[in-house]
Amino acid sequence: MTKEYYERKKQELETLRLRAGKLQLEYIRLGKCEGKKEQHDWWINKGNLRKYVNLLHTAQMLDEELAPYEISNGIRKINLQEHRKWHYLTFLVETRKRLRLNRK
């Protein structure tokens, strides 16, 4: 793996993290301004859940791809734990909504 390749992948990863972070902040803002029901409705209806989950998966795959290089070169790995937590929370919202719709 060349240095240029690593730098390019690292840049892609940072871009993905920033985009995922912006969606996170929007989710928090909606929760504070509009309450939980509107927040959940907006999140599902606008289709951001799928986009966000795809972003997370791509970021995690890139992270795994860069891991051996980072370890061998003593570069500190960036923790995705925060992203995983949000992934779980948004997945929970989608599941609850689906269950409610199925009962009707």
Biopython code that builds the backbone (N, CA, C, O; Angstrom):
import numpy as np
from Bio.PDB.StructureBuilder import StructureBuilder

atoms = [
    (1, "MET", "N", (0.853, -1.181, 0.000)),
    (1, "MET", "CA", (0.000, 0.000, 0.000)),
    (1, "MET", "C", (0.900, 1.246, 0.000)),
    (1, "MET", "O", (1.697, 1.429, 0.920)),
    (2, "THR", "N", (0.779, 2.079, -1.000)),
    (2, "THR", "CA", (1.646, 3.255, -1.100)),
    (2, "THR", "C", (1.144, 4.381, -0.209)),
    (2, "THR", "O", (0.005, 4.370, 0.258)),
    (3, "LYS", "N", (2.016, 5.343, 0.012)),
    (3, "LYS", "CA", (1.655, 6.484, 0.853)),
    (3, "LYS", "C", (0.524, 7.299, 0.215)),
    (3, "LYS", "O", (-0.382, 7.758, 0.910)),
    (4, "GLU", "N", (0.582, 7.478, -1.119)),
    (4, "GLU", "CA", (-0.455, 8.252, -1.824)),
    (4, "GLU", "C", (-1.823, 7.579, -1.673)),
    (4, "GLU", "O", (-2.837, 8.234, -1.434)),
    (5, "TYR", "N", (-1.817, 6.249, -1.820)),
    (5, "TYR", "CA", (-3.060, 5.481, -1.681)),
    (5, "TYR", "C", (-3.625, 5.657, -0.272)),
    (5, "TYR", "O", (-4.820, 5.893, -0.093)),
    (6, "TYR", "N", (-2.747, 5.539, 0.719)),
    (6, "TYR", "CA", (-3.172, 5.683, 2.114)),
    (6, "TYR", "C", (-3.745, 7.077, 2.359)),
    (6, "TYR", "O", (-4.793, 7.222, 2.988)),
    (7, "GLU", "N", (-3.059, 8.092, 1.863)),
    (7, "GLU", "CA", (-3.518, 9.474, 2.057)),
    (7, "GLU", "C", (-4.888, 9.688, 1.410)),
    (7, "GLU", "O", (-5.760, 10.335, 1.989)),
    (8, "ARG", "N", (-5.070, 9.140, 0.205)),
    (8, "ARG", "CA", (-6.350, 9.278, -0.502)),
    (8, "ARG", "C", (-7.477, 8.605, 0.286)),
    (8, "ARG", "O", (-8.556, 9.173, 0.459)),
    (9, "LYS", "N", (-7.206, 7.377, 0.763)),
    (9, "LYS", "CA", (-8.215, 6.648, 1.532)),
    (9, "LYS", "C", (-8.529, 7.367, 2.843)),
    (9, "LYS", "O", (-9.683, 7.428, 3.269)),
    (10, "LYS", "N", (-7.496, 7.904, 3.470)),
    (10, "LYS", "CA", (-7.687, 8.626, 4.732)),
    (10, "LYS", "C", (-8.569, 9.855, 4.503)),
    (10, "LYS", "O", (-9.433, 10.165, 5.323)),
    (11, "GLN", "N", (-8.346, 10.552, 3.384)),
    (11, "GLN", "CA", (-9.147, 11.725, 3.039)),
    (11, "GLN", "C", (-10.610, 11.330, 2.806)),
    (11, "GLN", "O", (-11.522, 12.019, 3.263)),
    (12, "GLU", "N", (-10.829, 10.219, 2.092)),
    (12, "GLU", "CA", (-12.193, 9.714, 1.856)),
    (12, "GLU", "C", (-12.883, 9.421, 3.180)),
    (12, "GLU", "O", (-14.050, 9.758, 3.374)),
    (13, "LEU", "N", (-12.150, 8.793, 4.081)),
    (13, "LEU", "CA", (-12.697, 8.422, 5.387)),
    (13, "LEU", "C", (-13.106, 9.662, 6.175)),
    (13, "LEU", "O", (-14.181, 9.695, 6.773)),
    (14, "GLU", "N", (-12.247, 10.681, 6.175)),
    (14, "GLU", "CA", (-12.551, 11.925, 6.890)),
    (14, "GLU", "C", (-13.789, 12.601, 6.302)),
    (14, "GLU", "O", (-14.630, 13.110, 7.044)),
    (15, "THR", "N", (-13.904, 12.609, 4.977)),
    (15, "THR", "CA", (-15.068, 13.203, 4.311)),
    (15, "THR", "C", (-16.341, 12.480, 4.723)),
    (15, "THR", "O", (-17.353, 13.110, 5.029)),
    (16, "LEU", "N", (-16.283, 11.151, 4.727)),
    (16, "LEU", "CA", (-17.449, 10.358, 5.135)),
    (16, "LEU", "C", (-17.828, 10.645, 6.581)),
    (16, "LEU", "O", (-19.007, 10.776, 6.909)),
    (17, "ARG", "N", (-16.822, 10.742, 7.440)),
    (17, "ARG", "CA", (-17.095, 11.019, 8.861)),
    (17, "ARG", "C", (-17.753, 12.379, 9.037)),
    (17, "ARG", "O", (-18.671, 12.528, 9.844)),
    (18, "LEU", "N", (-17.291, 13.363, 8.292)),
    (18, "LEU", "CA", (-17.877, 14.700, 8.380)),
    (18, "LEU", "C", (-19.332, 14.689, 7.927)),
    (18, "LEU", "O", (-20.188, 15.293, 8.573)),
    (19, "ARG", "N", (-19.614, 14.005, 6.822)),
    (19, "ARG", "CA", (-20.991, 13.935, 6.312)),
    (19, "ARG", "C", (-21.900, 13.214, 7.305)),
    (19, "ARG", "O", (-23.027, 13.646, 7.549)),
    (20, "ALA", "N", (-21.410, 12.122, 7.874)),
    (20, "ALA", "CA", (-22.192, 11.380, 8.869)),
    (20, "ALA", "C", (-22.414, 12.244, 10.100)),
    (20, "ALA", "O", (-23.491, 12.218, 10.696)),
    (21, "GLY", "N", (-21.400, 13.010, 10.482)),
    (21, "GLY", "CA", (-21.498, 13.908, 11.641)),
    (21, "GLY", "C", (-22.546, 14.984, 11.437)),
    (21, "GLY", "O", (-23.266, 15.334, 12.372)),
    (22, "LYS", "N", (-22.641, 15.516, 10.216)),
    (22, "LYS", "CA", (-23.636, 16.550, 9.921)),
    (22, "LYS", "C", (-25.045, 15.990, 10.068)),
    (22, "LYS", "O", (-25.931, 16.662, 10.598)),
    (23, "LEU", "N", (-25.254, 14.768, 9.603)),
    (23, "LEU", "CA", (-26.568, 14.129, 9.754)),
    (23, "LEU", "C", (-26.889, 13.918, 11.232)),
    (23, "LEU", "O", (-28.031, 14.094, 11.658)),
    (24, "GLN", "N", (-25.875, 13.540, 12.010)),
    (24, "GLN", "CA", (-26.049, 13.364, 13.460)),
    (24, "GLN", "C", (-26.532, 14.654, 14.093)),
    (24, "GLN", "O", (-27.491, 14.651, 14.865)),
    (25, "LEU", "N", (-25.865, 15.765, 13.768)),
    (25, "LEU", "CA", (-26.205, 17.063, 14.352)),
    (25, "LEU", "C", (-27.617, 17.483, 13.967)),
    (25, "LEU", "O", (-28.348, 18.037, 14.787)),
    (26, "GLU", "N", (-27.999, 17.222, 12.723)),
    (26, "GLU", "CA", (-29.351, 17.550, 12.263)),
    (26, "GLU", "C", (-30.380, 16.756, 13.067)),
    (26, "GLU", "O", (-31.436, 17.276, 13.428)),
    (27, "TYR", "N", (-30.062, 15.504, 13.338)),
    (27, "TYR", "CA", (-30.939, 14.622, 14.117)),
    (27, "TYR", "C", (-31.125, 15.169, 15.531)),
    (27, "TYR", "O", (-32.239, 15.190, 16.054)),
    (28, "ILE", "N", (-30.023, 15.613, 16.148)),
    (28, "ILE", "CA", (-30.083, 16.176, 17.503)),
    (28, "ILE", "C", (-30.901, 17.467, 17.490)),
    (28, "ILE", "O", (-31.750, 17.678, 18.356)),
    (29, "ARG", "N", (-30.641, 18.331, 16.498)),
    (29, "ARG", "CA", (-31.330, 19.620, 16.401)),
    (29, "ARG", "C", (-32.842, 19.417, 16.272)),
    (29, "ARG", "O", (-33.621, 20.094, 16.943)),
    (30, "LEU", "N", (-33.245, 18.500, 15.422)),
    (30, "LEU", "CA", (-34.672, 18.231, 15.237)),
    (30, "LEU", "C", (-35.294, 17.717, 16.523)),
    (30, "LEU", "O", (-36.430, 18.061, 16.849)),
    (31, "GLY", "N", (-34.555, 16.896, 17.253)),
    (31, "GLY", "CA", (-35.060, 16.362, 18.513)),
    (31, "GLY", "C", (-35.308, 17.458, 19.524)),
    (31, "GLY", "O", (-36.296, 17.419, 20.258)),
    (32, "LYS", "N", (-34.406, 18.451, 19.569)),
    (32, "LYS", "CA", (-34.535, 19.540, 20.536)),
    (32, "LYS", "C", (-35.642, 20.507, 20.143)),
    (32, "LYS", "O", (-36.361, 21.017, 21.003)),
    (33, "CYS", "N", (-35.781, 20.762, 18.828)),
    (33, "CYS", "CA", (-36.734, 21.776, 18.365)),
    (33, "CYS", "C", (-38.151, 21.242, 18.224)),
    (33, "CYS", "O", (-39.111, 21.946, 18.535)),
    (34, "GLU", "N", (-38.288, 20.030, 17.769)),
    (34, "GLU", "CA", (-39.609, 19.554, 17.364)),
    (34, "GLU", "C", (-40.161, 18.403, 18.191)),
    (34, "GLU", "O", (-41.313, 18.013, 18.005)),
    (35, "GLY", "N", (-39.372, 17.858, 19.090)),
    (35, "GLY", "CA", (-39.856, 16.736, 19.882)),
    (35, "GLY", "C", (-39.626, 15.408, 19.186)),
    (35, "GLY", "O", (-39.324, 15.357, 17.994)),
    (36, "LYS", "N", (-39.774, 14.334, 19.948)),
    (36, "LYS", "CA", (-39.390, 13.008, 19.450)),
    (36, "LYS", "C", (-40.214, 12.530, 18.258)),
    (36, "LYS", "O", (-39.661, 11.968, 17.313)),
    (37, "LYS", "N", (-41.535, 12.748, 18.289)),
    (37, "LYS", "CA", (-42.375, 12.219, 17.209)),
    (37, "LYS", "C", (-41.976, 12.812, 15.851)),
    (37, "LYS", "O", (-41.772, 12.078, 14.884)),
    (38, "GLU", "N", (-41.868, 14.146, 15.789)),
    (38, "GLU", "CA", (-41.488, 14.811, 14.537)),
    (38, "GLU", "C", (-40.081, 14.404, 14.118)),
    (38, "GLU", "O", (-39.797, 14.226, 12.934)),
    (39, "GLN", "N", (-39.210, 14.259, 15.108)),
    (39, "GLN", "CA", (-37.827, 13.863, 14.834)),
    (39, "GLN", "C", (-37.802, 12.498, 14.147)),
    (39, "GLN", "O", (-37.133, 12.320, 13.129)),
    (40, "HIS", "N", (-38.532, 11.543, 14.706)),
    (40, "HIS", "CA", (-38.575, 10.189, 14.144)),
    (40, "HIS", "C", (-39.209, 10.200, 12.758)),
    (40, "HIS", "O", (-38.712, 9.554, 11.835)),
    (41, "ASP", "N", (-40.313, 10.939, 12.614)),
    (41, "ASP", "CA", (-40.999, 10.997, 11.321)),
    (41, "ASP", "C", (-40.084, 11.585, 10.255)),
    (41, "ASP", "O", (-39.980, 11.050, 9.151)),
    (42, "TRP", "N", (-39.424, 12.687, 10.591)),
    (42, "TRP", "CA", (-38.528, 13.344, 9.636)),
    (42, "TRP", "C", (-37.409, 12.399, 9.233)),
    (42, "TRP", "O", (-37.065, 12.281, 8.057)),
    (43, "TRP", "N", (-36.849, 11.728, 10.232)),
    (43, "TRP", "CA", (-35.690, 10.862, 9.975)),
    (43, "TRP", "C", (-36.037, 9.755, 8.982)),
    (43, "TRP", "O", (-35.259, 9.459, 8.075)),
    (44, "ILE", "N", (-37.205, 9.150, 9.157)),
    (44, "ILE", "CA", (-37.604, 8.056, 8.269)),
    (44, "ILE", "C", (-38.105, 8.603, 6.928)),
    (44, "ILE", "O", (-37.692, 8.125, 5.871)),
    (45, "ASN", "N", (-38.986, 9.598, 6.967)),
    (45, "ASN", "CA", (-39.633, 10.082, 5.743)),
    (45, "ASN", "C", (-38.676, 10.709, 4.749)),
    (45, "ASN", "O", (-38.858, 10.560, 3.541)),
    (46, "LYS", "N", (-37.670, 11.400, 5.229)),
    (46, "LYS", "CA", (-36.727, 12.069, 4.332)),
    (46, "LYS", "C", (-35.729, 11.087, 3.724)),
    (46, "LYS", "O", (-34.966, 11.446, 2.828)),
    (47, "GLY", "N", (-35.739, 9.863, 4.207)),
    (47, "GLY", "CA", (-34.833, 8.858, 3.657)),
    (47, "GLY", "C", (-33.399, 9.010, 4.128)),
    (47, "GLY", "O", (-32.487, 8.434, 3.535)),
    (48, "ASN", "N", (-33.190, 9.778, 5.186)),
    (48, "ASN", "CA", (-31.823, 9.982, 5.664)),
    (48, "ASN", "C", (-31.277, 8.781, 6.413)),
    (48, "ASN", "O", (-30.062, 8.612, 6.520)),
    (49, "LEU", "N", (-32.155, 7.956, 6.924)),
    (49, "LEU", "CA", (-31.687, 6.784, 7.679)),
    (49, "LEU", "C", (-30.834, 5.888, 6.787)),
    (49, "LEU", "O", (-29.730, 5.492, 7.160)),
    (50, "ARG", "N", (-31.356, 5.577, 5.617)),
    (50, "ARG", "CA", (-30.634, 4.694, 4.695)),
    (50, "ARG", "C", (-29.296, 5.319, 4.292)),
    (50, "ARG", "O", (-28.263, 4.649, 4.277)),
    (51, "LYS", "N", (-29.331, 6.606, 3.967)),
    (51, "LYS", "CA", (-28.122, 7.323, 3.558)),
    (51, "LYS", "C", (-27.093, 7.303, 4.693)),
    (51, "LYS", "O", (-25.905, 7.072, 4.469)),
    (52, "TYR", "N", (-27.573, 7.548, 5.910)),
    (52, "TYR", "CA", (-26.689, 7.607, 7.072)),
    (52, "TYR", "C", (-26.058, 6.250, 7.354)),
    (52, "TYR", "O", (-24.857, 6.153, 7.604)),
    (53, "VAL", "N", (-26.879, 5.204, 7.312)),
    (53, "VAL", "CA", (-26.380, 3.848, 7.568)),
    (53, "VAL", "C", (-25.360, 3.455, 6.493)),
    (53, "VAL", "O", (-24.340, 2.839, 6.803)),
    (54, "ASN", "N", (-25.632, 3.810, 5.233)),
    (54, "ASN", "CA", (-24.671, 3.538, 4.155)),
    (54, "ASN", "C", (-23.353, 4.260, 4.384)),
    (54, "ASN", "O", (-22.280, 3.700, 4.160)),
    (55, "LEU", "N", (-23.442, 5.516, 4.835)),
    (55, "LEU", "CA", (-22.237, 6.290, 5.150)),
    (55, "LEU", "C", (-21.416, 5.591, 6.226)),
    (55, "LEU", "O", (-20.195, 5.480, 6.118)),
    (56, "LEU", "N", (-22.101, 5.124, 7.263)),
    (56, "LEU", "CA", (-21.410, 4.465, 8.376)),
    (56, "LEU", "C", (-20.725, 3.195, 7.912)),
    (56, "LEU", "O", (-19.576, 2.933, 8.268)),
    (57, "HIS", "N", (-21.440, 2.398, 7.108)),
    (57, "HIS", "CA", (-20.856, 1.145, 6.628)),
    (57, "HIS", "C", (-19.607, 1.419, 5.796)),
    (57, "HIS", "O", (-18.595, 0.731, 5.933)),
    (58, "THR", "N", (-19.688, 2.434, 4.929)),
    (58, "THR", "CA", (-18.538, 2.772, 4.091)),
    (58, "THR", "C", (-17.372, 3.242, 4.950)),
    (58, "THR", "O", (-16.228, 2.847, 4.720)),
    (59, "ALA", "N", (-17.660, 4.084, 5.940)),
    (59, "ALA", "CA", (-16.612, 4.582, 6.834)),
    (59, "ALA", "C", (-15.965, 3.429, 7.594)),
    (59, "ALA", "O", (-14.746, 3.401, 7.763)),
    (60, "GLN", "N", (-16.779, 2.478, 8.052)),
    (60, "GLN", "CA", (-16.244, 1.340, 8.806)),
    (60, "GLN", "C", (-15.411, 0.426, 7.912)),
    (60, "GLN", "O", (-14.376, -0.085, 8.338)),
    (61, "MET", "N", (-15.861, 0.217, 6.668)),
    (61, "MET", "CA", (-15.101, -0.629, 5.738)),
    (61, "MET", "C", (-13.750, 0.003, 5.428)),
    (61, "MET", "O", (-12.726, -0.679, 5.395)),
    (62, "LEU", "N", (-13.758, 1.325, 5.199)),
    (62, "LEU", "CA", (-12.506, 2.041, 4.942)),
    (62, "LEU", "C", (-11.581, 1.943, 6.151)),
    (62, "LEU", "O", (-10.373, 1.756, 6.010)),
    (63, "ASP", "N", (-12.157, 2.069, 7.324)),
    (63, "ASP", "CA", (-11.393, 2.002, 8.569)),
    (63, "ASP", "C", (-10.693, 0.652, 8.692)),
    (63, "ASP", "O", (-9.521, 0.581, 9.060)),
    (64, "GLU", "N", (-11.429, -0.425, 8.377)),
    (64, "GLU", "CA", (-10.864, -1.779, 8.458)),
    (64, "GLU", "C", (-9.758, -1.974, 7.420)),
    (64, "GLU", "O", (-8.760, -2.647, 7.677)),
    (65, "GLU", "N", (-9.952, -1.379, 6.253)),
    (65, "GLU", "CA", (-8.969, -1.499, 5.177)),
    (65, "GLU", "C", (-7.653, -0.811, 5.558)),
    (65, "GLU", "O", (-6.570, -1.291, 5.223)),
    (66, "LEU", "N", (-7.765, 0.315, 6.262)),
    (66, "LEU", "CA", (-6.572, 1.079, 6.641)),
    (66, "LEU", "C", (-5.910, 0.553, 7.912)),
    (66, "LEU", "O", (-4.757, 0.881, 8.190)),
    (67, "ALA", "N", (-6.625, -0.255, 8.678)),
    (67, "ALA", "CA", (-6.115, -0.712, 9.982)),
    (67, "ALA", "C", (-4.720, -1.339, 9.924)),
    (67, "ALA", "O", (-3.851, -0.917, 10.686)),
    (68, "PRO", "N", (-4.460, -2.330, 9.052)),
    (68, "PRO", "CA", (-3.125, -2.954, 9.043)),
    (68, "PRO", "C", (-2.010, -1.947, 8.773)),
    (68, "PRO", "O", (-0.937, -2.015, 9.372)),
    (69, "TYR", "N", (-2.283, -1.008, 7.858)),
    (69, "TYR", "CA", (-1.286, 0.017, 7.528)),
    (69, "TYR", "C", (-1.025, 0.912, 8.737)),
    (69, "TYR", "O", (0.121, 1.235, 9.049)),
    (70, "GLU", "N", (-2.102, 1.307, 9.411)),
    (70, "GLU", "CA", (-1.969, 2.190, 10.574)),
    (70, "GLU", "C", (-1.212, 1.501, 11.698)),
    (70, "GLU", "O", (-0.381, 2.119, 12.364)),
    (71, "ILE", "N", (-1.498, 0.221, 11.908)),
    (71, "ILE", "CA", (-0.838, -0.530, 12.978)),
    (71, "ILE", "C", (0.660, -0.664, 12.677)),
    (71, "ILE", "O", (1.499, -0.434, 13.548)),
    (72, "SER", "N", (0.982, -1.038, 11.437)),
    (72, "SER", "CA", (2.394, -1.256, 11.079)),
    (72, "SER", "C", (3.194, 0.044, 11.092)),
    (72, "SER", "O", (4.413, 0.017, 11.261)),
    (73, "ASN", "N", (2.524, 1.177, 10.917)),
    (73, "ASN", "CA", (3.228, 2.462, 10.909)),
    (73, "ASN", "C", (3.048, 3.257, 12.205)),
    (73, "ASN", "O", (3.474, 4.408, 12.302)),
    (74, "GLY", "N", (2.421, 2.637, 13.184)),
    (74, "GLY", "CA", (2.255, 3.278, 14.493)),
    (74, "GLY", "C", (1.328, 4.485, 14.481)),
    (74, "GLY", "O", (1.475, 5.391, 15.301)),
    (75, "ILE", "N", (0.368, 4.501, 13.546)),
    (75, "ILE", "CA", (-0.591, 5.611, 13.492)),
    (75, "ILE", "C", (-1.788, 5.247, 14.375)),
    (75, "ILE", "O", (-2.300, 4.128, 14.323)),
    (76, "ARG", "N", (-2.221, 6.216, 15.183)),
    (76, "ARG", "CA", (-3.333, 5.946, 16.100)),
    (76, "ARG", "C", (-4.626, 5.750, 15.311)),
    (76, "ARG", "O", (-4.952, 6.537, 14.422)),
    (77, "LYS", "N", (-5.350, 4.695, 15.649)),
    (77, "LYS", "CA", (-6.627, 4.437, 14.982)),
    (77, "LYS", "C", (-7.727, 5.309, 15.578)),
    (77, "LYS", "O", (-7.791, 5.510, 16.791)),
    (78, "ILE", "N", (-8.597, 5.826, 14.701)),
    (78, "ILE", "CA", (-9.702, 6.668, 15.158)),
    (78, "ILE", "C", (-10.868, 5.763, 15.542)),
    (78, "ILE", "O", (-11.232, 4.850, 14.801)),
    (79, "ASN", "N", (-11.438, 6.026, 16.693)),
    (79, "ASN", "CA", (-12.505, 5.172, 17.204)),
    (79, "ASN", "C", (-13.849, 5.527, 16.567)),
    (79, "ASN", "O", (-14.234, 6.695, 16.519)),
    (80, "LEU", "N", (-14.550, 4.513, 16.082)),
    (80, "LEU", "CA", (-15.872, 4.730, 15.470)),
    (80, "LEU", "C", (-17.011, 4.402, 16.445)),
    (80, "LEU", "O", (-18.169, 4.285, 16.042)),
    (81, "GLN", "N", (-16.669, 4.255, 17.725)),
    (81, "GLN", "CA", (-17.681, 3.838, 18.699)),
    (81, "GLN", "C", (-18.890, 4.777, 18.704)),
    (81, "GLN", "O", (-20.034, 4.328, 18.782)),
    (82, "GLU", "N", (-18.628, 6.070, 18.622)),
    (82, "GLU", "CA", (-19.707, 7.062, 18.630)),
    (82, "GLU", "C", (-20.646, 6.837, 17.450)),
    (82, "GLU", "O", (-21.867, 6.902, 17.599)),
    (83, "HIS", "N", (-20.073, 6.573, 16.277)),
    (83, "HIS", "CA", (-20.884, 6.316, 15.084)),
    (83, "HIS", "C", (-21.715, 5.053, 15.265)),
    (83, "HIS", "O", (-22.886, 5.017, 14.885)),
    (84, "ARG", "N", (-21.114, 4.016, 15.844)),
    (84, "ARG", "CA", (-21.843, 2.753, 16.037)),
    (84, "ARG", "C", (-23.043, 2.965, 16.951)),
    (84, "ARG", "O", (-24.106, 2.381, 16.740)),
    (85, "LYS", "N", (-22.865, 3.805, 17.967)),
    (85, "LYS", "CA", (-23.957, 4.085, 18.896)),
    (85, "LYS", "C", (-25.120, 4.738, 18.138)),
    (85, "LYS", "O", (-26.278, 4.361, 18.319)),
    (86, "TRP", "N", (-24.797, 5.718, 17.291)),
    (86, "TRP", "CA", (-25.844, 6.393, 16.523)),
    (86, "TRP", "C", (-26.501, 5.458, 15.529)),
    (86, "TRP", "O", (-27.709, 5.532, 15.301)),
    (87, "HIS", "N", (-25.714, 4.583, 14.942)),
    (87, "HIS", "CA", (-26.241, 3.585, 14.013)),
    (87, "HIS", "C", (-27.291, 2.748, 14.737)),
    (87, "HIS", "O", (-28.373, 2.499, 14.203)),
    (88, "TYR", "N", (-26.964, 2.314, 15.962)),
    (88, "TYR", "CA", (-27.873, 1.493, 16.753)),
    (88, "TYR", "C", (-29.147, 2.269, 17.085)),
    (88, "TYR", "O", (-30.251, 1.736, 16.975)),
    (89, "LEU", "N", (-28.989, 3.525, 17.490)),
    (89, "LEU", "CA", (-30.149, 4.340, 17.853)),
    (89, "LEU", "C", (-31.096, 4.534, 16.674)),
    (89, "LEU", "O", (-32.310, 4.403, 16.824)),
    (90, "THR", "N", (-30.547, 4.843, 15.507)),
    (90, "THR", "CA", (-31.400, 5.090, 14.344)),
    (90, "THR", "C", (-32.067, 3.801, 13.880)),
    (90, "THR", "O", (-33.211, 3.816, 13.427)),
    (91, "PHE", "N", (-31.352, 2.694, 13.996)),
    (91, "PHE", "CA", (-31.922, 1.404, 13.620)),
    (91, "PHE", "C", (-33.102, 1.075, 14.531)),
    (91, "PHE", "O", (-34.116, 0.544, 14.077)),
    (92, "LEU", "N", (-32.964, 1.396, 15.826)),
    (92, "LEU", "CA", (-34.009, 1.154, 16.814)),
    (92, "LEU", "C", (-35.274, 1.939, 16.459)),
    (92, "LEU", "O", (-36.384, 1.417, 16.561)),
    (93, "VAL", "N", (-35.100, 3.187, 16.045)),
    (93, "VAL", "CA", (-36.224, 4.043, 15.660)),
    (93, "VAL", "C", (-36.964, 3.429, 14.478)),
    (93, "VAL", "O", (-38.193, 3.357, 14.481)),
    (94, "GLU", "N", (-36.217, 2.985, 13.468)),
    (94, "GLU", "CA", (-36.821, 2.405, 12.264)),
    (94, "GLU", "C", (-37.600, 1.137, 12.622)),
    (94, "GLU", "O", (-38.704, 0.925, 12.120)),
    (95, "THR", "N", (-37.033, 0.301, 13.481)),
    (95, "THR", "CA", (-37.671, -0.953, 13.869)),
    (95, "THR", "C", (-38.982, -0.684, 14.596)),
    (95, "THR", "O", (-39.998, -1.316, 14.308)),
    (96, "ARG", "N", (-38.958, 0.259, 15.544)),
    (96, "ARG", "CA", (-40.169, 0.588, 16.301)),
    (96, "ARG", "C", (-41.276, 1.069, 15.373)),
    (96, "ARG", "O", (-42.430, 0.660, 15.501)),
    (97, "LYS", "N", (-40.918, 1.927, 14.453)),
    (97, "LYS", "CA", (-41.897, 2.483, 13.517)),
    (97, "LYS", "C", (-42.503, 1.369, 12.657)),
    (97, "LYS", "O", (-43.713, 1.343, 12.433)),
    (98, "ARG", "N", (-41.668, 0.463, 12.183)),
    (98, "ARG", "CA", (-42.132, -0.636, 11.340)),
    (98, "ARG", "C", (-43.094, -1.531, 12.124)),
    (98, "ARG", "O", (-44.119, -1.962, 11.596)),
    (99, "LEU", "N", (-42.761, -1.802, 13.374)),
    (99, "LEU", "CA", (-43.621, -2.652, 14.206)),
    (99, "LEU", "C", (-44.993, -2.014, 14.385)),
    (99, "LEU", "O", (-46.016, -2.696, 14.327)),
    (100, "ARG", "N", (-45.007, -0.697, 14.604)),
    (100, "ARG", "CA", (-46.257, 0.016, 14.793)),
    (100, "ARG", "C", (-47.113, -0.042, 13.526)),
    (100, "ARG", "O", (-48.329, -0.220, 13.601)),
    (101, "LEU", "N", (-46.481, 0.107, 12.377)),
    (101, "LEU", "CA", (-47.214, 0.076, 11.104)),
    (101, "LEU", "C", (-47.792, -1.310, 10.821)),
    (101, "LEU", "O", (-48.876, -1.423, 10.248)),
    (102, "ASN", "N", (-47.084, -2.353, 11.214)),
    (102, "ASN", "CA", (-47.534, -3.719, 10.945)),
    (102, "ASN", "C", (-48.775, -4.102, 11.746)),
    (102, "ASN", "O", (-49.528, -4.986, 11.338)),
    (103, "ARG", "N", (-48.991, -3.445, 12.876)),
    (103, "ARG", "CA", (-50.135, -3.793, 13.738)),
    (103, "ARG", "C", (-51.467, -3.343, 13.156)),
    (103, "ARG", "O", (-52.508, -3.913, 13.483)),
    (104, "LYS", "N", (-51.448, -2.325, 12.297)),
    (104, "LYS", "CA", (-52.705, -1.773, 11.759)),
    (104, "LYS", "C", (-53.375, -2.719, 10.789)),
    (104, "LYS", "O", (-54.436, -2.403, 10.251)),
]
sb = StructureBuilder()
sb.init_structure("model")
sb.init_model(0)
sb.init_chain("A")
sb.init_seg("    ")
for serial, (resi, resn, name, xyz) in enumerate(atoms, 1):
    if name == "N":
        sb.init_residue(resn, " ", resi, " ")
    sb.init_atom(name, np.array(xyz, "f"), 0.0, 1.0, " ", f" {name:<3s}", serial, name[0])
structure = sb.get_structure()
